[in-house]
Amino acid sequence: QVELVESGGGSVQSGGTLRLSCVASTNTYSRYCMVWFRQAPGKEREGVAGIDSFSSEIYADSVKGRFTISRDIAKKTAYLQMNNLKPEDTAMYYCAARGVAGSVCGRVRLDQTEYNVWGQGTQVTVSS
């Protein structure tokens, strides 16, 4: 079973930056789609950014131009670089992964129902 461990959350002021990391415990990491979700208090979990096995990226409209997802295959790590943070970005951020048996994940979607491997989350708080 793949395990994911997130880190990098914290408290920043509006306009600040953070970089989240998600380390995976699998030697077949390159075959997985990796996605960052977030959940604010009282709100539903939403997809933020995703990257597939070919490093194609997708983003939620609310973070386009501010957030960048990337992955380091050798380090089995996905990153979420968050710039120009806003108070509305305050949430618990979760890393999730989806593998395809015997193949690679060639299309990433921000649909949480597709992901069965989740990290424990890391809190991001942005103050105005």
C-alpha positions as CSV (number, residue, x, y, z in Angstrom):
1,Q,0.0,0.0,0.0
2,V,1.3,3.4,-1.0
3,E,1.7,6.0,1.7
4,L,1.9,9.7,1.3
5,V,3.4,12.2,3.7
6,E,2.8,15.9,3.3
7,S,4.8,18.8,4.7
8,G,5.5,22.4,4.2
9,G,2.3,24.0,5.6
10,G,2.3,27.0,7.9
11,S,1.0,30.5,8.5
12,V,1.8,33.4,6.2
13,Q,0.5,36.8,5.5
14,S,-1.5,37.6,2.4
15,G,0.8,37.8,-0.6
16,G,3.2,35.3,0.9
17,T,4.5,32.0,-0.5
18,L,4.7,28.4,0.7
19,R,5.8,25.2,-0.9
20,L,4.2,22.0,0.0
21,S,5.8,18.6,-0.4
22,C,4.3,15.1,-0.7
23,V,6.6,12.1,-0.5
24,A,5.4,8.7,-1.7
25,S,6.5,5.3,-0.5
26,T,6.5,3.5,-3.7
27,N,9.1,2.5,-6.3
28,T,6.5,2.9,-9.1
29,Y,5.9,6.6,-8.2
30,S,6.3,7.7,-11.8
31,R,3.2,5.7,-12.8
32,Y,0.9,7.7,-10.5
33,C,-1.2,10.8,-11.0
34,M,-0.6,13.1,-8.1
35,V,-3.1,15.7,-7.0
36,W,-3.4,18.3,-4.3
37,F,-6.8,18.9,-2.7
38,R,-7.8,21.3,0.0
39,Q,-10.6,21.6,2.5
40,A,-11.5,24.7,4.4
41,P,-13.7,24.6,7.6
42,G,-17.3,24.1,6.7
43,K,-16.6,23.6,3.0
44,E,-16.3,20.7,0.7
45,R,-13.0,19.3,-0.4
46,E,-11.8,20.7,-3.7
47,G,-9.1,19.8,-6.2
48,V,-6.4,22.4,-6.5
49,A,-3.8,21.0,-8.9
50,G,-2.8,17.7,-10.5
51,I,0.0,16.2,-12.5
52,D,0.1,13.0,-14.5
53,S,2.8,10.5,-15.4
54,F,3.9,12.7,-18.3
55,S,4.0,15.8,-16.1
56,S,1.0,17.3,-17.7
57,E,-0.6,19.7,-15.2
58,I,-4.2,20.9,-14.4
59,Y,-5.3,23.6,-12.1
60,A,-8.5,24.9,-10.5
61,D,-9.4,28.3,-11.8
62,S,-9.0,29.8,-8.4
63,V,-5.3,29.1,-8.3
64,K,-4.2,29.4,-11.9
65,G,-1.3,31.7,-12.3
66,R,-0.5,31.5,-8.5
67,F,0.1,27.8,-7.8
68,T,2.4,25.4,-9.6
69,I,2.5,21.7,-9.2
70,S,5.6,19.7,-10.0
71,R,7.2,16.3,-9.3
72,D,10.6,14.9,-8.8
73,I,10.7,11.3,-9.8
74,A,14.0,10.5,-8.2
75,K,12.8,11.8,-4.9
76,K,9.3,10.3,-5.2
77,T,8.0,13.8,-4.3
78,A,5.3,16.1,-5.6
79,Y,5.4,19.8,-4.8
80,L,2.9,22.6,-4.7
81,Q,4.5,26.0,-5.0
82,M,2.0,28.6,-3.8
83,N,2.6,32.2,-4.5
84,N,0.6,35.3,-3.8
85,L,-1.4,33.5,-1.2
86,K,-4.8,34.9,-0.2
87,P,-6.9,34.4,2.9
88,E,-9.3,32.3,0.9
89,D,-6.5,29.8,0.4
90,T,-6.6,28.9,4.1
91,A,-7.4,25.2,4.3
92,M,-6.0,21.8,5.1
93,Y,-4.1,20.6,2.1
94,Y,-4.1,16.9,1.1
95,C,-2.0,15.0,-1.3
96,A,-3.6,12.1,-3.2
97,A,-2.4,9.6,-5.7
98,R,-3.9,7.3,-8.3
99,G,-2.2,4.5,-10.0
100,V,-3.2,2.4,-13.0
101,A,-2.6,-1.3,-12.8
102,G,0.1,-2.4,-15.2
103,S,0.3,1.0,-16.8
104,V,0.9,4.7,-16.2
105,C,-1.6,7.4,-15.2
106,G,-1.9,9.4,-18.4
107,R,-4.8,11.7,-17.6
108,V,-5.2,13.5,-14.3
109,R,-8.5,14.9,-13.1
110,L,-9.4,16.9,-10.0
111,D,-12.1,14.4,-9.0
112,Q,-11.6,13.2,-5.4
113,T,-13.6,10.0,-6.1
114,E,-10.8,8.8,-8.3
115,Y,-8.2,8.7,-5.6
116,N,-7.8,6.0,-3.0
117,V,-4.5,7.0,-1.5
118,W,-4.4,10.1,0.7
119,G,-1.9,11.8,2.9
120,Q,-2.7,13.1,6.4
121,G,-2.8,16.7,5.4
122,T,-0.9,19.9,6.1
123,Q,-2.5,23.1,7.3
124,V,-2.1,26.4,5.4
125,T,-3.3,29.6,7.1
126,V,-3.1,32.9,5.3
127,S,-3.9,36.1,7.3
128,S,-4.9,39.4,5.8
